């Protein structure tokens, strides 16, 4: 029975202890540029269908978001959201993804193999200055596993970096600590939960396309090691990016003063 309407979720915002907005994992990875070839082919396909890139991207994101909400509700054992006022051309493919996921989940005996640790887990690394939200964290056959849903036609290797970023956030944001923030050891009642959370041992992508079968692709260990190293470099670069953006703004302001033929002495120039 469905008794909850699907509605657009507010965009999640990550902040540091001073209230400053932090970039997300997906924002940082968005500038990686490894998918440009595939994106160009997709854009060409959209053009042949009479859609703009913006329209195609918006629809794909909405379908993925709706499917995520439906799948999340199922995994949590919550009421499945109703369609509400969502257009059929968006809701139907999302519901198709959800239905296939449910069938796959049961076929894989996940109700007995899987133990939930967290769903839509929002985390922040204040040292690196970045935030992110993991789709699903749990134990599969007793092994702590980071899972990510993908509903697109294909999945890409850099998703491994995204998952490894979430693993890092999971570790540094308190989810795998054996002591609380005051240095006190976690009570005995939480020891089992603590042990599961100490470190993520597996990462996997659950691919739930509109067309085609559901598959779970585990990230190989060597790819995880490489992904962790790449992520740390990317996050460090992002942390230092602000200095260059401030410098660029100053350069643009200086150019405006030059364009207006404002007279200034060399000693007034900031560079």
C-alpha positions in Angstrom: 0.0 0.0 0.0 1.3 3.4 -0.9 0.4 6.3 1.4 3.2 8.8 1.0 3.6 11.1 -1.9 6.9 11.4 -3.7 8.1 15.0 -3.7 11.3 16.7 -4.6 13.9 16.5 -1.8 15.7 19.7 -0.9 19.3 19.9 -2.1 21.6 18.6 0.7 24.1 21.2 1.9 27.2 20.4 3.8 28.8 22.9 6.1 31.8 23.2 8.3 31.8 24.1 12.0 31.6 27.8 11.1 28.6 27.3 8.8 30.6 27.7 5.6 29.3 25.6 2.7 31.4 22.7 1.7 31.7 21.0 -1.8 30.2 17.6 -2.1 31.9 14.4 -3.4 29.8 14.5 -6.6 30.7 18.2 -7.2 34.4 17.4 -7.0 34.1 14.4 -9.2 32.0 16.3 -11.7 35.1 18.2 -12.8 37.1 15.1 -13.4 36.3 14.9 -17.1 36.7 11.2 -17.7 33.3 10.7 -19.2 33.3 13.4 -21.8 33.3 11.0 -24.7 30.3 9.1 -23.4 28.5 12.4 -22.6 29.1 13.7 -26.1 27.6 10.5 -27.6 24.6 10.8 -25.2 24.1 14.5 -26.1 24.1 13.5 -29.8 21.4 10.9 -29.1 19.3 13.5 -27.3 19.6 15.8 -30.3 18.3 13.2 -32.6 15.3 12.8 -30.3 14.7 16.5 -30.4 15.7 17.1 -26.8 18.2 19.6 -25.4 21.1 18.5 -23.2 19.5 20.3 -20.3 16.2 18.6 -20.8 17.8 15.2 -21.1 20.0 15.7 -18.1 17.1 17.0 -16.0 14.8 14.0 -16.9 17.6 11.5 -16.2 18.3 13.0 -12.8 14.6 13.1 -11.9 14.1 9.5 -12.9 17.2 8.5 -10.9 16.1 10.5 -7.9 12.5 9.1 -7.9 13.9 5.5 -8.2 16.3 6.2 -5.3 13.4 7.3 -3.1 11.4 4.2 -4.0 14.3 1.8 -3.4 15.3 3.6 -0.2 11.7 3.2 1.2 11.7 -0.5 0.3 15.1 -1.2 2.0 14.0 0.7 5.1 10.7 -1.1 5.2 8.9 2.2 4.9 5.7 3.0 2.9 6.4 3.3 -0.8 5.8 6.9 -2.0 2.8 7.5 -4.3 3.3 9.1 -7.7 1.5 12.3 -6.6 1.8 14.9 -9.4 5.0 13.4 -10.9 4.5 13.1 -14.7 4.1 9.5 -16.0 7.1 9.8 -18.3 9.3 10.3 -15.3 7.6 8.1 -12.7 7.0 5.0 -14.8 10.6 4.3 -15.7 11.6 5.0 -12.1 9.0 2.6 -10.8 10.3 0.0 -13.4 13.8 0.4 -11.9 12.3 0.0 -8.4 10.3 -3.1 -9.3 13.3 -4.8 -10.8 15.4 -3.9 -7.8 12.8 -5.5 -5.5 12.8 -8.7 -7.5 16.6 -8.9 -7.6 16.9 -8.2 -3.9 14.6 -11.1 -3.1 16.2 -13.4 -5.6 19.6 -12.7 -4.0 18.1 -13.5 -0.6 19.2 -10.1 0.6 16.5 -10.0 3.3 18.5 -12.7 5.1 22.0 -11.8 3.9 21.9 -8.0 4.5 21.9 -6.0 7.7 21.4 -2.3 7.4 23.9 0.1 9.0 22.7 3.3 7.3 20.7 4.7 4.3 21.3 8.1 2.8 24.1 8.7 5.3 25.3 12.3 5.2 28.9 12.7 6.3 31.5 15.5 6.5 35.3 15.6 6.6 36.1 18.9 8.2 39.8 18.6 7.7 39.5 18.2 3.9 36.4 20.4 3.8 34.1 18.1 1.9 30.8 16.3 2.4 28.9 13.4 0.8 25.9 11.1 1.2 26.2 7.4 0.8 23.2 5.6 -0.7 23.4 2.4 1.4 25.8 1.0 4.0 25.3 -2.5 5.5 26.8 -5.9 6.0 26.4 -8.5 3.3 27.1 -12.0 4.7 28.6 -10.3 7.7 31.0 -8.1 5.7 30.7 -4.3 6.0 29.9 -3.0 2.5 29.4 0.4 0.9 26.7 0.3 -1.9 25.7 2.8 -4.5 22.6 2.7 -6.8 23.0 3.6 -10.4 20.0 3.8 -12.7 21.6 5.1 -15.9 22.0 3.0 -19.0 25.6 2.3 -18.2 27.9 2.7 -15.2 31.4 4.2 -15.2 34.6 3.2 -13.6 35.0 6.5 -11.7 32.1 5.5 -9.5 34.8 3.5 -7.7 36.3 6.9 -6.7 33.0 8.1 -5.4 32.5 5.0 -3.3 36.0 5.2 -1.9 35.3 8.8 -1.0 32.3 7.7 0.9 34.4 5.0 2.7 36.9 7.7 3.7 34.1 10.0 5.0 32.6 7.0 6.9 35.9 6.5 8.6 36.6 10.1 9.6 33.1 11.3 10.4 32.8 9.1 13.5 31.1 6.0 12.1 34.1 3.8 12.6 35.4 5.2 15.9 35.9 3.0 18.9 35.6 6.0 21.2 33.2 8.9 21.4 34.1 12.6 20.9 35.0 12.9 24.6 37.5 10.0 24.4 35.2 7.6 26.2 35.1 4.0 24.9 31.8 3.0 23.3 29.6 1.0 25.7 29.4 -2.7 25.4 25.9 -2.6 24.0 27.4 -0.9 20.9 30.4 -3.1 20.4 29.0 -5.2 17.6 27.8 -2.0 15.7 31.2 -0.5 16.3 33.0 -3.5 14.9 30.9 -3.4 11.7 31.6 0.3 11.3 35.4 0.1 11.9 36.2 -0.1 8.2 34.3 -0.7 5.0 35.6 -4.0 3.6 33.7 -4.1 0.3 32.4 -1.6 -2.2 29.9 -2.4 -4.9 27.6 -0.7 -7.4 24.1 -1.9 -7.8 23.2 -1.1 -11.4 19.4 -0.8 -11.8 18.8 0.3 -15.4 15.3 1.0 -16.9 16.1 -1.6 -19.6 18.2 -4.7 -18.8 18.9 -6.8 -15.7 20.0 -5.6 -12.3 23.6 -6.4 -11.5 25.9 -5.8 -8.6 29.5 -5.0 -9.6 32.0 -5.3 -6.8 35.0 -2.9 -6.9 38.3 -4.9 -7.0 40.8 -4.3 -4.2 43.5 -2.8 -6.5 41.0 -0.4 -7.9 39.9 0.6 -4.4 43.5 1.4 -3.5 44.0 3.5 -6.6 40.6 5.2 -6.1 41.5 6.1 -2.5 44.7 7.8 -3.6 43.0 9.6 -6.5 40.2 10.8 -4.1 42.7 12.2 -1.6 44.5 14.2 -4.3 41.2 15.5 -5.7 40.0 16.6 -2.2 43.3 18.3 -1.4 43.2 20.1 -4.7 39.6 21.3 -3.9 40.7 22.5 -0.5 43.3 24.8 -2.1 41.1 25.9 -5.0 39.7 28.8 -3.0 43.0 30.6 -3.0 43.1 30.5 -6.8 39.5 31.6 -7.1 40.2 34.6 -4.9 43.2 35.4 -7.0 41.2 35.1 -10.2 38.5 37.4 -8.8 41.2 40.0 -8.0 42.6 39.7 -11.6 39.2 40.3 -13.1 38.6 43.3 -10.9 42.0 44.6 -11.9 41.2 44.1 -15.6 38.0 46.1 -15.1 39.9 49.0 -13.7 42.3 48.9 -16.7 39.3 48.8 -19.1 37.9 51.9 -17.5 41.3 53.6 -18.0 41.5 54.3 -14.3 44.8 56.0 -13.5 46.7 54.2 -10.8 50.4 54.1 -9.9 52.4 51.0 -10.0 52.6 50.9 -6.2 48.8 50.5 -6.1 48.8 47.4 -8.3 48.2 44.2 -6.2 50.5 42.1 -8.4 
